[in-house]
Amino acid sequence: MGFKSQPFKAVWICLFLYNYLLISTAFSSSPDEKIFRYPAEPVDLNNIKFPFKPESTRKKIGLALSGGGARGLAQVGILKVLEKENIPVDYIAGTSIGGIIGGLYAAGFSADQLEKIALENNWSELLKDTPSRLSLLFSQREENQGILFQLRLDGFKPYIPQALTGAQKFTNFLSQLTLEANYQAHLNFDNLKIPFRSVCTDLVTGEKVVLDSGDLAWAMRATMAVPLAFTPVEWEDKLLMDGGLVDPIPVDVVKEMGAELVLAVNISTPLSTKEQIKTPLDIASQSTSIMSLEQQEQSLSQADLVISPDLKDFSAIEFDNVKTLIELGEKAALELLPRIKQILQNEDQEVTETKKYAIPEISFAGNYKLDLNYIKNLVSISTSDSVSEAEIKDNLVNLYQSGYFYQVEARLQKKADGFWLTYFLQENPALESLKFQGRLVNETVTNPTGNPASGILNYNNLAKILEAKQKEYKNKGYSLINFNHIRYDSSQKSLKIEVDEGVISQIKFVGNHSTKNWVLRRNFPLKENQPFNTNLANRGLTNLHNTGLFEQTTLSLEPTQPGPKIELKVKEKKYDLIRGGVHYQDEYHSEGFLQLGNSNLAGTGDELFLHLQYGDRKQIYRLNLKGDRIFKTYLTYKLSLGYKKEERNLIQNHKRLGFLEEERSTVNFSFGENIFKLGKISWEAKGERIVIKNTVTHTSEAKNLRSLIFKSSFDNLNKYPFPTQGSYHQAYLEIASKFLKGHLSYRKFFISSEVYIPVGRGLNFHPKLSLGLSDRNLPLSEKYTLGGHRSFYGYYTEEKRGNKILLLNLEARLKTARRVYWSLRYDLGETWEGEALRLKELKGSIGLKFSLDTPLGPFELAYGRAVFKQDKWYLNLGLFF
């Protein structure tokens, strides 16, 4: 956002109101003399303010923007045309998506910038509440991968969300874009670059609510809260939703703001056909449209001109055609451009003329350094003209706007042959340098030299220098940087510029009734007595969202004398919950699990869950206590008490002979550290009581195992399932010892590495290498296994066992439709019981898999064939756990 739009806007407006309107016929010594001054008072060089272009006498233009979901992006194209044709907009009011587009435009974004935002962002992802996989800590990702559903509890009653999503990611996005403008406007929407109103509906009273102050991001979020799709916004004592319910095209609102001419943009969604109404959201949308039809027609009738792009082929939820929608908006505006210009021209002709004078003589005084010809070019009258007072005033403004004068004056003196006009010019002083003083900025900049007058203070050059300095630090995230006090030092011929860097005076947390303050602080990197940084603020909002503890997080900035005050407001979720998942595997059949517990134990962010898993061949019962972060560190811990019963395959010559019936009672404690959200290093202490029954030999054995494990994991896969890029690496070393009161001693080392490489449209190459080593003392229950569609095609799951394993998987996967994948994989591997890896014994297999990404998880049908004609079909449905 530019110099004129944000940090100095209030100063500019005040200067204009006080000075331009006071260009007056002032203090004449006789009826034969008139004096005009601009500004009314000369610039105070000990507290320099910045001039602004005077307002025009034209009538004020208001823009009323309607809702319409994705169709509303056509409004960006309309704004592009208005900008290109220099058609000003003085007031904006918007509903729903119109409130989003209008709010950003009012905040200072140009039409081209809005187009860039629209094209470069994935709107479908922004409107989802699920955090991106890579924004979660590794310990969070490994726990959540198999979860299919989640139900929160309010006491013993299920808690039903108010809508499908709270749109927290989108709200953070809006906050990131508008935080600076909102702060500089002192939370008053009239102080934005263009005065703005967000139109909403109070869900409690059914009344229209017009927001003119407060948090701009949440005002925009409130007007887009479509019923069922997005949760309503709590605003003081109101519950706000989509303004389209009561005022779909807010023409009346812009008129109340002061607009004398209103351009209405109608991109409202038309009524759907019977065939198009399929989901609850479709029903809600149709109901909203029906209720607002009468009000819509009434609003359109009040507008001076209505722009209605042809969007009949686009729905409110199609965000895949952004460029086309913008182009259709441009087309509609261009078609009506002659009509828009005609209306404006007719209004301009109504401006009344002031008294005119015949001027036989024009002279200039006070220009010591500026060339007279340069000055004359700034004045648009000559001795042959009949000049009005308005033209004289405009010339004073032009002279002052050159930036070289701290006051200019015009005198009309009546002579025998008419009125003589003299311009008295008070040039700015000599300037050699600008000295910035602040915590972040402390440097001296040389005043640029050049014609028409070098070496003197020029407000326009000063503005460019300040803009550049502001941009430099805003690019680093210091978005609140401003220049509060600028004074001229005549002894050094320099400007002393005091830099306000937006040092945070206070951080206040609101709404965390259960969650400890330190939990919020550890996720919010900004600190008091430090300059506000937008990048850190956005990271903090993302961190808080990713904890899963809050439905909504809001960051607002309040200007105070010591510095900006941050209020971080959260709305907590219900922390008692039930979550679970199900899947089917052809060998293990149906399995499902439930987890019951609390996700914010004692307000610390730690989790306590009882895990109950049941299937035909596997049952797991486990109590987990887990902390993803210990206090303010990235240290993590997990304590697990569990019991597992499983029937494991006993295969010989590709035939199942029976099962190993295994029961494990386990105590496990791990302690580690999350590494930059990409991995984790941990130490584990594990104690197990293992009982194994062989259904073939009808023998059994029981052993106590005690081991220490060092584990390292790295994961930057972009999504799960069906990642398209990234890698996953893990390694662990396990040492079991009788010294730890176990029955056996052994050492076991395993490492695997895999990567997903995009090589073309929808095509991925996925190599994976695994290596496992151990000594000869490895018990049967702890041996490495080979087989199954995730390991080695053609074999049953765990068909082969050994003390050592080497496995190479080379997979190519092609996405042929929206949710359809085909995979071809070659496997090369083997297990060994002895000391050496005999590479000559490696065996190969190949498999083909069809996959469908379903709401229940991947549906996979595969066929694999190994050497010696061993083959097998595989069928799986659901997420892996």
NORVEN-V900937 format. One record per pair of residues at least 24 apart in sequence whose C-alpha atoms are under 7 Angstrom apart, sorted by sequence separation. I is the first residue (numbers start at 1). GAP is how many residues later the second one is. D is the distance in whole Angstrom. If there is no record, write none. Layout:
i=I gap=GAP d=D
i=I gap=GAP d=D
This chain:
i=188 gap=24 d=7
i=189 gap=24 d=5
i=199 gap=24 d=6
i=308 gap=24 d=7
i=359 gap=24 d=5
i=404 gap=24 d=6
i=431 gap=24 d=5
i=504 gap=24 d=5
i=505 gap=24 d=6
i=549 gap=24 d=6
i=575 gap=24 d=5
i=591 gap=24 d=4
i=620 gap=24 d=4
i=642 gap=24 d=5
i=664 gap=24 d=6
i=665 gap=24 d=5
i=684 gap=24 d=6
i=685 gap=24 d=6
i=709 gap=24 d=6
i=710 gap=24 d=7
i=729 gap=24 d=4
i=749 gap=24 d=5
i=806 gap=24 d=6
i=824 gap=24 d=5
i=843 gap=24 d=7
i=72 gap=25 d=6
i=188 gap=25 d=4
i=198 gap=25 d=6
i=307 gap=25 d=7
i=430 gap=25 d=6
i=431 gap=25 d=5
i=504 gap=25 d=5
i=575 gap=25 d=6
i=590 gap=25 d=6
i=619 gap=25 d=6
i=620 gap=25 d=6
i=641 gap=25 d=6
i=642 gap=25 d=7
i=664 gap=25 d=6
i=665 gap=25 d=7
i=684 gap=25 d=5
i=709 gap=25 d=4
i=728 gap=25 d=6
i=729 gap=25 d=6
i=748 gap=25 d=6
i=749 gap=25 d=6
i=778 gap=25 d=6
i=805 gap=25 d=6
i=806 gap=25 d=7
i=823 gap=25 d=6
i=824 gap=25 d=7
i=63 gap=26 d=7
i=72 gap=26 d=6
i=187 gap=26 d=5
i=188 gap=26 d=7
i=307 gap=26 d=7
i=359 gap=26 d=7
i=430 gap=26 d=4
i=431 gap=26 d=5
i=503 gap=26 d=6
i=504 gap=26 d=6
i=590 gap=26 d=7
i=619 gap=26 d=5
i=641 gap=26 d=5
i=664 gap=26 d=5
i=683 gap=26 d=6
i=684 gap=26 d=6
i=708 gap=26 d=6
i=709 gap=26 d=6
i=728 gap=26 d=5
i=748 gap=26 d=4
i=805 gap=26 d=4
i=823 gap=26 d=5
i=62 gap=27 d=6
i=187 gap=27 d=5
i=358 gap=27 d=7
i=359 gap=27 d=7
i=429 gap=27 d=6
i=430 gap=27 d=6
i=503 gap=27 d=5
i=504 gap=27 d=6
i=589 gap=27 d=7
i=618 gap=27 d=6
i=619 gap=27 d=6
i=640 gap=27 d=6
i=641 gap=27 d=7
i=663 gap=27 d=6
i=664 gap=27 d=7
i=683 gap=27 d=5
i=707 gap=27 d=7
i=708 gap=27 d=5
i=727 gap=27 d=6
i=728 gap=27 d=6
i=747 gap=27 d=6
i=776 gap=27 d=7
i=804 gap=27 d=5
i=805 gap=27 d=6
i=822 gap=27 d=6
i=823 gap=27 d=7
i=61 gap=28 d=5
i=62 gap=28 d=6
i=63 gap=28 d=6
i=64 gap=28 d=6
i=65 gap=28 d=6
i=66 gap=28 d=6
i=67 gap=28 d=5
i=69 gap=28 d=6
i=187 gap=28 d=6
i=358 gap=28 d=5
i=428 gap=28 d=6
i=429 gap=28 d=6
i=503 gap=28 d=4
i=504 gap=28 d=6
i=588 gap=28 d=7
i=618 gap=28 d=4
i=640 gap=28 d=5
i=663 gap=28 d=5
i=682 gap=28 d=6
i=683 gap=28 d=6
i=707 gap=28 d=5
i=708 gap=28 d=6
i=727 gap=28 d=4
i=747 gap=28 d=6
i=775 gap=28 d=7
i=804 gap=28 d=5
i=822 gap=28 d=5
i=61 gap=29 d=5
i=62 gap=29 d=5
i=63 gap=29 d=5
i=64 gap=29 d=5
i=65 gap=29 d=5
i=66 gap=29 d=5
i=67 gap=29 d=5
i=68 gap=29 d=6
i=357 gap=29 d=5
i=358 gap=29 d=6
i=428 gap=29 d=6
i=502 gap=29 d=5
i=503 gap=29 d=6
i=588 gap=29 d=6
i=617 gap=29 d=6
i=618 gap=29 d=7
i=639 gap=29 d=6
i=640 gap=29 d=6
i=662 gap=29 d=6
i=663 gap=29 d=7
i=682 gap=29 d=5
i=707 gap=29 d=4
i=726 gap=29 d=6
i=727 gap=29 d=6
i=746 gap=29 d=6
i=774 gap=29 d=6
i=802 gap=29 d=5
i=803 gap=29 d=6
i=804 gap=29 d=6
i=821 gap=29 d=6
i=822 gap=29 d=6
i=60 gap=30 d=6
i=61 gap=30 d=7
i=62 gap=30 d=6
i=63 gap=30 d=6
i=64 gap=30 d=6
i=65 gap=30 d=6
i=66 gap=30 d=7
i=67 gap=30 d=5
i=356 gap=30 d=6
i=357 gap=30 d=5
i=501 gap=30 d=6
i=502 gap=30 d=6
i=617 gap=30 d=5
i=639 gap=30 d=5
i=662 gap=30 d=5
i=681 gap=30 d=6
i=682 gap=30 d=7
i=706 gap=30 d=6
i=707 gap=30 d=6
i=726 gap=30 d=6
i=773 gap=30 d=6
i=774 gap=30 d=6
i=801 gap=30 d=6
i=802 gap=30 d=5
i=803 gap=30 d=5
i=821 gap=30 d=5
i=67 gap=31 d=5
i=80 gap=31 d=5
i=356 gap=31 d=5
i=357 gap=31 d=6
i=638 gap=31 d=6
i=639 gap=31 d=7
i=661 gap=31 d=6
i=662 gap=31 d=7
i=681 gap=31 d=5
i=705 gap=31 d=7
i=706 gap=31 d=6
i=725 gap=31 d=5
i=746 gap=31 d=6
i=773 gap=31 d=5
i=800 gap=31 d=7
i=802 gap=31 d=5
i=820 gap=31 d=6
i=821 gap=31 d=6
i=66 gap=32 d=5
i=79 gap=32 d=6
i=80 gap=32 d=7
i=356 gap=32 d=4
i=638 gap=32 d=5
i=660 gap=32 d=6
i=661 gap=32 d=5
i=680 gap=32 d=6
i=681 gap=32 d=6
i=724 gap=32 d=6
i=725 gap=32 d=5
i=746 gap=32 d=6
i=772 gap=32 d=5
i=773 gap=32 d=7
i=820 gap=32 d=5
i=65 gap=33 d=5
i=182 gap=33 d=7
i=355 gap=33 d=5
i=356 gap=33 d=7
i=637 gap=33 d=5
i=638 gap=33 d=7
i=660 gap=33 d=6
i=661 gap=33 d=6
i=680 gap=33 d=5
i=724 gap=33 d=7
i=725 gap=33 d=6
i=772 gap=33 d=5
i=819 gap=33 d=6
i=820 gap=33 d=7
i=20 gap=34 d=7
i=182 gap=34 d=6
i=204 gap=34 d=7
i=354 gap=34 d=6
i=355 gap=34 d=6
i=637 gap=34 d=4
i=660 gap=34 d=5
i=679 gap=34 d=5
i=680 gap=34 d=7
i=706 gap=34 d=6
i=724 gap=34 d=6
i=771 gap=34 d=6
i=772 gap=34 d=7
i=793 gap=34 d=7
i=819 gap=34 d=5
i=76 gap=35 d=6
i=204 gap=35 d=6
i=354 gap=35 d=6
i=636 gap=35 d=6
i=637 gap=35 d=6
i=659 gap=35 d=6
i=660 gap=35 d=6
i=679 gap=35 d=4
i=706 gap=35 d=7
i=771 gap=35 d=5
i=792 gap=35 d=6
i=15 gap=36 d=7
i=16 gap=36 d=7
i=129 gap=36 d=6
i=202 gap=36 d=6
i=203 gap=36 d=5
i=264 gap=36 d=7
i=354 gap=36 d=6
i=636 gap=36 d=5
i=659 gap=36 d=6
i=678 gap=36 d=6
i=679 gap=36 d=6
i=706 gap=36 d=5
i=770 gap=36 d=6
i=771 gap=36 d=7
i=128 gap=37 d=7
i=129 gap=37 d=7
i=202 gap=37 d=5
i=203 gap=37 d=6
i=635 gap=37 d=6
i=636 gap=37 d=5
i=658 gap=37 d=6
i=678 gap=37 d=5
i=705 gap=37 d=5
i=770 gap=37 d=5
i=11 gap=38 d=7
i=12 gap=38 d=6
i=16 gap=38 d=6
i=76 gap=38 d=7
i=129 gap=38 d=6
i=178 gap=38 d=7
i=202 gap=38 d=5
i=203 gap=38 d=6
i=208 gap=38 d=6
i=635 gap=38 d=4
i=636 gap=38 d=7
i=658 gap=38 d=6
i=678 gap=38 d=6
i=704 gap=38 d=5
i=705 gap=38 d=6
i=769 gap=38 d=6
i=770 gap=38 d=7
i=11 gap=39 d=7
i=12 gap=39 d=6
i=76 gap=39 d=6
i=128 gap=39 d=6
i=129 gap=39 d=6
i=178 gap=39 d=6
i=201 gap=39 d=5
i=202 gap=39 d=6
i=264 gap=39 d=6
i=634 gap=39 d=6
i=635 gap=39 d=6
i=657 gap=39 d=7
i=704 gap=39 d=5
i=705 gap=39 d=6
i=769 gap=39 d=5
i=12 gap=40 d=5
i=127 gap=40 d=6
i=129 gap=40 d=6
i=200 gap=40 d=6
i=201 gap=40 d=5
i=263 gap=40 d=6
i=266 gap=40 d=7
i=634 gap=40 d=6
i=703 gap=40 d=6
i=724 gap=40 d=7
i=768 gap=40 d=6
i=769 gap=40 d=6
i=200 gap=41 d=6
i=201 gap=41 d=6
i=262 gap=41 d=5
i=263 gap=41 d=6
i=264 gap=41 d=6
i=265 gap=41 d=6
i=266 gap=41 d=6
i=267 gap=41 d=6
i=768 gap=41 d=5
i=127 gap=42 d=7
i=175 gap=42 d=5
i=200 gap=42 d=5
i=201 gap=42 d=5
i=262 gap=42 d=5
i=263 gap=42 d=5
i=264 gap=42 d=5
i=265 gap=42 d=5
i=266 gap=42 d=5
i=267 gap=42 d=7
i=767 gap=42 d=6
i=768 gap=42 d=7
i=126 gap=43 d=6
i=127 gap=43 d=6
i=174 gap=43 d=5
i=200 gap=43 d=4
i=245 gap=43 d=6
i=261 gap=43 d=6
i=262 gap=43 d=7
i=263 gap=43 d=6
i=264 gap=43 d=6
i=265 gap=43 d=6
i=767 gap=43 d=5
i=126 gap=44 d=5
i=199 gap=44 d=5
i=201 gap=44 d=7
i=248 gap=44 d=7
i=766 gap=44 d=6
i=767 gap=44 d=6
i=201 gap=45 d=6
i=766 gap=45 d=5
i=171 gap=46 d=7
i=245 gap=46 d=7
i=246 gap=46 d=6
i=765 gap=46 d=6
i=766 gap=46 d=6
i=245 gap=47 d=6
i=249 gap=47 d=6
i=269 gap=47 d=7
i=765 gap=47 d=5
i=244 gap=48 d=7
i=247 gap=48 d=6
i=248 gap=48 d=6
i=251 gap=48 d=6
i=764 gap=48 d=6
i=765 gap=48 d=6
i=247 gap=49 d=7
i=250 gap=49 d=7
i=764 gap=49 d=5
i=171 gap=50 d=6
i=249 gap=50 d=6
i=763 gap=50 d=6
i=764 gap=50 d=6
i=251 gap=51 d=7
i=763 gap=51 d=4
i=794 gap=51 d=7
i=229 gap=52 d=7
i=251 gap=52 d=6
i=480 gap=52 d=7
i=762 gap=52 d=5
i=763 gap=52 d=6
i=793 gap=52 d=6
i=228 gap=53 d=7
i=404 gap=53 d=6
i=762 gap=53 d=5
i=792 gap=53 d=7
i=793 gap=53 d=6
i=404 gap=54 d=5
i=478 gap=54 d=6
i=479 gap=54 d=6
i=793 gap=54 d=6
i=403 gap=55 d=5
i=404 gap=55 d=7
i=478 gap=55 d=5
i=479 gap=55 d=6
i=403 gap=56 d=4
i=477 gap=56 d=5
i=478 gap=56 d=6
i=227 gap=57 d=7
i=403 gap=57 d=5
i=477 gap=57 d=5
i=505 gap=57 d=6
i=360 gap=58 d=7
i=362 gap=58 d=6
i=363 gap=58 d=6
i=364 gap=58 d=6
i=365 gap=58 d=6
i=366 gap=58 d=6
i=367 gap=58 d=6
i=477 gap=58 d=5
i=505 gap=58 d=5
i=507 gap=58 d=6
i=508 gap=58 d=6
i=509 gap=58 d=6
i=510 gap=58 d=6
i=511 gap=58 d=6
i=512 gap=58 d=6
i=359 gap=59 d=6
i=360 gap=59 d=7
i=361 gap=59 d=5
i=362 gap=59 d=5
i=363 gap=59 d=5
i=364 gap=59 d=5
i=365 gap=59 d=5
i=366 gap=59 d=5
i=504 gap=59 d=5
i=505 gap=59 d=6
i=506 gap=59 d=5
i=507 gap=59 d=5
i=508 gap=59 d=5
i=509 gap=59 d=5
i=510 gap=59 d=5
i=511 gap=59 d=5
i=358 gap=60 d=6
i=359 gap=60 d=5
i=360 gap=60 d=6
i=361 gap=60 d=6
i=362 gap=60 d=6
i=363 gap=60 d=6
i=364 gap=60 d=6
i=365 gap=60 d=6
i=366 gap=60 d=6
i=367 gap=60 d=7
i=434 gap=60 d=5
i=435 gap=60 d=6
i=436 gap=60 d=6
i=437 gap=60 d=6
i=438 gap=60 d=6
i=503 gap=60 d=5
i=504 gap=60 d=5
i=505 gap=60 d=6
i=506 gap=60 d=6
i=507 gap=60 d=6
i=508 gap=60 d=6
i=509 gap=60 d=6
i=510 gap=60 d=6
i=511 gap=60 d=6
i=512 gap=60 d=7
i=358 gap=61 d=6
i=359 gap=61 d=6
i=432 gap=61 d=6
i=433 gap=61 d=5
i=434 gap=61 d=5
i=435 gap=61 d=5
i=436 gap=61 d=5
i=437 gap=61 d=5
i=438 gap=61 d=5
i=502 gap=61 d=6
i=503 gap=61 d=7
i=504 gap=61 d=6
i=357 gap=62 d=7
i=359 gap=62 d=7
i=431 gap=62 d=5
i=432 gap=62 d=6
i=433 gap=62 d=7
i=434 gap=62 d=6
i=435 gap=62 d=6
i=436 gap=62 d=6
i=437 gap=62 d=6
i=502 gap=62 d=6
i=167 gap=63 d=7
i=430 gap=63 d=6
i=431 gap=63 d=5
i=436 gap=63 d=7
i=164 gap=64 d=6
i=165 gap=64 d=6
i=166 gap=64 d=6
i=163 gap=65 d=4
i=164 gap=65 d=5
i=165 gap=65 d=5
i=166 gap=65 d=5
i=162 gap=66 d=7
i=163 gap=66 d=5
i=164 gap=66 d=6
i=165 gap=66 d=6
i=163 gap=67 d=5
i=163 gap=68 d=5
i=162 gap=69 d=6
i=794 gap=70 d=4
i=107 gap=71 d=7
i=793 gap=71 d=5
i=794 gap=71 d=4
i=793 gap=72 d=6
i=794 gap=72 d=5
i=793 gap=73 d=6
i=107 gap=74 d=6
i=795 gap=75 d=7
i=794 gap=76 d=6
i=795 gap=76 d=7
i=794 gap=77 d=4
i=795 gap=77 d=7
i=794 gap=78 d=5
i=371 gap=81 d=7
i=370 gap=82 d=6
i=370 gap=83 d=5
i=369 gap=84 d=6
i=107 gap=85 d=6
i=108 gap=85 d=6
i=519 gap=85 d=6
i=789 gap=85 d=7
i=106 gap=86 d=6
i=107 gap=86 d=6
i=106 gap=87 d=6
i=516 gap=87 d=5
i=106 gap=88 d=5
i=515 gap=88 d=4
i=516 gap=88 d=6
i=106 gap=89 d=7
i=514 gap=89 d=5
i=515 gap=89 d=6
i=106 gap=90 d=6
i=103 gap=93 d=7
i=99 gap=99 d=6
i=5 gap=103 d=6
i=91 gap=103 d=6
i=92 gap=103 d=6
i=93 gap=103 d=6
i=94 gap=103 d=7
i=95 gap=103 d=6
i=90 gap=104 d=6
i=91 gap=104 d=5
i=92 gap=104 d=5
i=93 gap=104 d=5
i=94 gap=104 d=6
i=95 gap=104 d=5
i=90 gap=105 d=7
i=91 gap=105 d=6
i=92 gap=105 d=6
i=93 gap=105 d=6
i=94 gap=105 d=6
i=1 gap=107 d=6
i=1 gap=108 d=6
i=522 gap=110 d=5
i=103 gap=117 d=7
i=100 gap=120 d=5
i=99 gap=121 d=6
i=99 gap=124 d=6
i=96 gap=127 d=5
i=97 gap=127 d=6
i=95 gap=128 d=6
i=96 gap=128 d=4
i=96 gap=146 d=6
i=96 gap=147 d=6
i=95 gap=148 d=5
i=96 gap=148 d=7
i=651 gap=148 d=5
i=95 gap=149 d=6
i=649 gap=149 d=6
i=650 gap=149 d=7
i=649 gap=150 d=7
i=95 gap=153 d=6
i=95 gap=154 d=7
i=94 gap=156 d=7
i=93 gap=157 d=6
i=93 gap=160 d=7
i=93 gap=161 d=6
i=92 gap=162 d=6
i=91 gap=163 d=6
i=91 gap=166 d=7
i=91 gap=168 d=7
i=6 gap=175 d=6
i=7 gap=177 d=6
i=67 gap=177 d=6
i=6 gap=178 d=6
i=10 gap=181 d=7
i=67 gap=181 d=6
i=66 gap=182 d=6
i=66 gap=183 d=5
i=65 gap=184 d=6
i=64 gap=185 d=6
i=64 gap=186 d=5
i=6 gap=187 d=7
i=64 gap=187 d=5
i=5 gap=188 d=5
i=64 gap=190 d=7
i=63 gap=191 d=7
i=62 gap=192 d=6
i=72 gap=195 d=6
i=71 gap=196 d=6
i=123 gap=196 d=6
i=62 gap=197 d=5
i=61 gap=198 d=5
i=60 gap=199 d=5
i=61 gap=199 d=6
i=62 gap=199 d=6
i=63 gap=199 d=6
i=64 gap=199 d=6
i=65 gap=199 d=6
i=66 gap=199 d=6
i=68 gap=199 d=6
i=60 gap=200 d=5
i=61 gap=200 d=5
i=62 gap=200 d=5
i=63 gap=200 d=5
i=64 gap=200 d=5
i=65 gap=200 d=5
i=66 gap=200 d=6
i=67 gap=200 d=7
i=68 gap=200 d=4
i=59 gap=201 d=6
i=60 gap=201 d=6
i=61 gap=201 d=6
i=62 gap=201 d=6
i=63 gap=201 d=6
i=64 gap=201 d=6
i=65 gap=201 d=7
i=66 gap=201 d=6
i=67 gap=201 d=6
i=68 gap=201 d=5
i=66 gap=202 d=6
i=119 gap=203 d=6
i=118 gap=204 d=7
i=119 gap=204 d=7
i=654 gap=216 d=7
i=71 gap=243 d=7
i=71 gap=244 d=7
i=71 gap=245 d=6
i=70 gap=246 d=5
i=69 gap=247 d=4
i=70 gap=247 d=5
i=68 gap=248 d=6
i=69 gap=248 d=6
i=70 gap=248 d=6
i=70 gap=249 d=6
i=73 gap=249 d=7
i=77 gap=249 d=4
i=81 gap=249 d=6
i=76 gap=250 d=6
i=77 gap=250 d=6
i=80 gap=250 d=7
i=74 gap=251 d=5
i=75 gap=251 d=7
i=78 gap=251 d=5
i=73 gap=252 d=6
i=74 gap=252 d=4
i=77 gap=252 d=4
i=78 gap=252 d=5
i=81 gap=252 d=6
i=73 gap=253 d=6
i=76 gap=253 d=7
i=77 gap=253 d=4
i=81 gap=253 d=7
i=71 gap=254 d=7
i=74 gap=254 d=6
i=75 gap=254 d=6
i=74 gap=255 d=4
i=78 gap=255 d=5
i=59 gap=288 d=7
i=586 gap=288 d=6
i=586 gap=289 d=5
i=58 gap=290 d=6
i=585 gap=290 d=6
i=586 gap=290 d=6
i=585 gap=291 d=5
i=584 gap=292 d=5
i=585 gap=292 d=7
i=584 gap=293 d=5
i=583 gap=294 d=5
i=584 gap=294 d=6
i=583 gap=295 d=4
i=582 gap=296 d=6
i=583 gap=296 d=6
i=180 gap=299 d=6
i=180 gap=300 d=6
i=215 gap=341 d=6
i=51 gap=350 d=7
i=38 gap=358 d=6
i=38 gap=359 d=7
i=176 gap=362 d=6
i=43 gap=363 d=5
i=42 gap=364 d=6
i=43 gap=364 d=7
i=42 gap=365 d=5
i=39 gap=368 d=6
i=38 gap=369 d=6
i=172 gap=369 d=7
i=23 gap=370 d=7
i=38 gap=370 d=5
i=37 gap=371 d=6
i=38 gap=371 d=6
i=37 gap=372 d=4
i=36 gap=373 d=6
i=37 gap=373 d=6
i=186 gap=373 d=6
i=36 gap=374 d=5
i=183 gap=374 d=6
i=35 gap=375 d=6
i=36 gap=375 d=6
i=183 gap=375 d=7
i=35 gap=376 d=5
i=183 gap=376 d=7
i=34 gap=377 d=6
i=35 gap=377 d=6
i=33 gap=378 d=7
i=34 gap=378 d=5
i=33 gap=379 d=5
i=34 gap=379 d=7
i=33 gap=380 d=5
i=32 gap=381 d=6
i=33 gap=381 d=6
i=32 gap=382 d=5
i=168 gap=384 d=6
i=166 gap=385 d=7
i=166 gap=386 d=7
i=50 gap=409 d=7
i=136 gap=410 d=6
i=131 gap=415 d=6
i=154 gap=420 d=6
i=153 gap=421 d=6
i=152 gap=422 d=6
i=152 gap=423 d=7
i=153 gap=423 d=5
i=152 gap=424 d=6
i=153 gap=424 d=5
i=152 gap=425 d=4
i=151 gap=426 d=6
i=152 gap=426 d=6
i=151 gap=427 d=5
i=150 gap=428 d=6
i=151 gap=428 d=6
i=150 gap=429 d=4
i=149 gap=430 d=6
i=150 gap=430 d=7
i=149 gap=431 d=6
i=147 gap=432 d=7
i=148 gap=432 d=6
i=149 gap=432 d=6
i=147 gap=433 d=5
i=148 gap=433 d=5
i=147 gap=434 d=5
i=146 gap=435 d=6
i=47 gap=438 d=6
i=48 gap=438 d=5
i=47 gap=439 d=5
i=48 gap=439 d=6
i=46 gap=440 d=7
i=47 gap=440 d=5
i=46 gap=441 d=4
i=45 gap=442 d=6
i=46 gap=442 d=6
i=45 gap=443 d=5
i=3 gap=460 d=7
i=3 gap=464 d=6
i=7 gap=475 d=6
i=140 gap=488 d=7
i=139 gap=489 d=6
i=138 gap=536 d=7
i=137 gap=537 d=7
i=138 gap=539 d=6
i=137 gap=540 d=4
i=138 gap=540 d=6
i=136 gap=541 d=6
i=138 gap=541 d=5
i=135 gap=542 d=7
i=138 gap=542 d=6
i=134 gap=582 d=6
i=134 gap=584 d=6
i=133 gap=585 d=6
i=133 gap=586 d=6
i=148 gap=708 d=7
i=146 gap=733 d=5
i=146 gap=734 d=6
i=146 gap=735 d=5
